[in-house]
Amino acid sequence: MSFRRREEWMEPAFEKFRIGVKIVDAARNRTVSAELVSDPGLKELYETEKEWGVYRSGAIAQFRLDDPNRPESAHWNWVRKFSGRPARTFRICSLVAEKSVQGLLMICTDPTSGHTATSQKEMFLYISFLESAPWNLREYVGANIKYSGVGSALLRCAVALSFDMGCQGRLMLTALPNAERFYLKRKFEHVGWDAHEKLNVYELNASNALAVLEGRS
């Protein structure tokens, strides 16, 4: 699977992969090498949660549940999210740099129809969760983020998987309020409301997916 060469996108959908990508060392303002790694096991997710959990616990202790400054993902736990989910339906991809997981993506690889009357005629992959490590999020560390570009790299991975599954790069998700700007900037369209999740629904169409994949959005 590649983010740029069309002829390399169509690998078997469940083949494991390691892909070299670039992210930005925010403190030094320079690009650094990282890897997208498919299908980390529960042991790796447990170790990641131990590392990320220090920041989560600090945020939970600092902010009340109704405090608008409380990080929206402070209650997330990737071990719980993955446990019990069918391995052939959900995939997790991690982005690793400096031997630490800098971000995680969970995507449902069972294509689903779109949310609107028009997009219901098309097939999408659904992003269940996408998160950068707490030290890469301003919600946790203010301006002192360690790496930027993590979310964008994970999103390109999701688009590539959508191409692999024959969905032409199309993606659908529900977005936490603080993440909506991130998706809108990358040409996702607001298409409705999920009453169960109580979150806005966004879709990425095929033409905009190609721009995301090639780093033009």
N, C-alpha and C positions, 0 to 999 in steps of 0.2 A: 504494500500500500504506500502510495506517495501523495504528497500534497500538491504536486505540480504537474506531473506527467500523466496525461489521460490514460495512456496505455497501461499504466501500472496500478490504476485504481481497482481493477476488477479481480483482485485475489480472492481465494475462497473466504467466505464471510467469517469463518471462525478460526482461521489460521492465526496463530500467535505471532506477534510482531514486536520489534524494537526499532524505533525510528528516531534518528537524530534530528533535533530541532534547535532553534535559537530563541533564547529569552534575554531579557535585559537585567543586568545587575544594576539596580536603581541607585545604589550608593556611589558606584563608580561610573555610572552612565556609559556602560559598554555592554556589548552582546557577549553572551557566554553559551557554551554548549549544554544541552540537556537531552534527555531521552524520553520519548513516549513509550511506555511499556504496557502491553495488554495483559489482562487477566491476572492481576496480583492475587495471591491466595489469602486466606483468612489470617494467616500468621503475619503477612506483610501489612494487612489492614489493621491488625491489632497493634503492631509496632507504630504504625502511623498515628493511630488514635492516641496512643500513649504520649507521643510527641506533641500532637496538636491539642490534646486534652488539657495541657497546662494552660494554654491560652483560653480555651473554652471555660475552664473552671474559674479563671480569673475574671472573665467577663460576667459569668453568672453571679459570682460573689459581689462584683462591683455594681451591677445594674439590676434594678427590679425588673420583673417580667414585663411590666407595662412601660418601662423607660424607653423613649424613642431612640436613645443612644446605644441600647443593647444590641450587639451584633445579631442579625437575624438568623444566622446559622449556629448560634452558640449551643443549641440543643441537639445538633446533628451528631450522629455516630455512624461511621461507615461500616463498622462490623455489624451492627444491628440492621443497617439498610440492606446489606448484601446477604446476610444469613437467611436461609429459607427461600431465596429467590431462585427460580430455575436457571441453571447455568447456561442452557441453550437459548434462553430468552433475554437475559440481561447480561451485559458485559460491563466490566469496570476497566478503565484505562488510567494509568498513573503517569504523571510527569515528574521525572527524577533529575535532580541536579545536586551536586555536592553530597551525594549519597543520602539525600533526604527527599521525601516526596513533597513536591511543591504544589501539587494540585491533583484532583481526582475527578473523573467523569464516570457516571453510570448511565447507560443508554439501553433502552429496550430495542432489541433487534427483530422483534415481531412487528412488521409494518402495520400501520393503522391509517385509517382515512382521516382527512383533514377536519377542521372544526366548523368551517363555514359551508354554506350551500354549494359554493363553487369548488372549494378545496376538498370536499367530501369525495369528489371524483378522482382525487389523486392520493398517493400513498406517501406517508411520512414515517420517519423514525422518531421516537419520543425520547427526549432527554429527561431522565428521571431526576438526576442531580448533577450539578457541576459546581465545584468549590476549589478555590485557591487555599493554600495553607494560611493559617491565621497571620503569620508574619508577613504575608504578601497582601493583606487587606487593611485598608485604612480604618475600617471599623474597629480593628484591634490595636493597631500600632500607629495610627495617625499618618504623618508624612514619612515615617521611618520604615517604609516597606523595603523588603529585601530584594524581591524580583518583580518585574512587571512583564506582561505578555503571556503569563501562564494561562489565563482564561482563554485568550485568543488561540493559543496552540491547542488546547483541549477542544475548543469549538471546531477548529479545522479537522481534528481527528474525528469528531462526530459527523461532520459533513462527508469525509472520506468513507466512513462506515456506511453512511446512507447511500453513497454511490455504489458501494460493494453490494448492498442489498437490493439494488435496482430501483431506489427511490429518488434518483437524480439529485441527491444532495439535500432533499427537503427534510426539514426538522420541525418538530413541534415541542412546546414546553410550557409549563407554568412558571412564572418568574416571581421571586421575592421582590418586594417594592424597591429595595436599594439596588437590585440587579437589572431593573427594567432599562435604565439608560444604557447599560452595556449592550443589551440585545438590540435596542433600537438603533444604536450607532452602527451595528453590523447588519442593518437592513431587515431585521425581523419586523413583522407587522403584527400589531395588536388586533386580534380577531375575536375576542370574547372574554367571558368570565367563567371560571370553573367554580361552581357553587360548593362542591365538596372540598376542594383545596382552599377555597376563598382567596384565589389568586387570579391575576389576569393571564390569559392564554395568548401565546405568540407563535407565529409560524414563519419559517424561512422558506421562500419559494425557490424553484430550481435555478432561475437566472441569478438571483442574489447569492445562492449557495456557491455558485462557481466563483463569484467575486471573493467570498470569504475564503474558499479553498486556496485561491491564488494570492491571498494576502492583499487584495485590493479593497477590502472593506473591514 
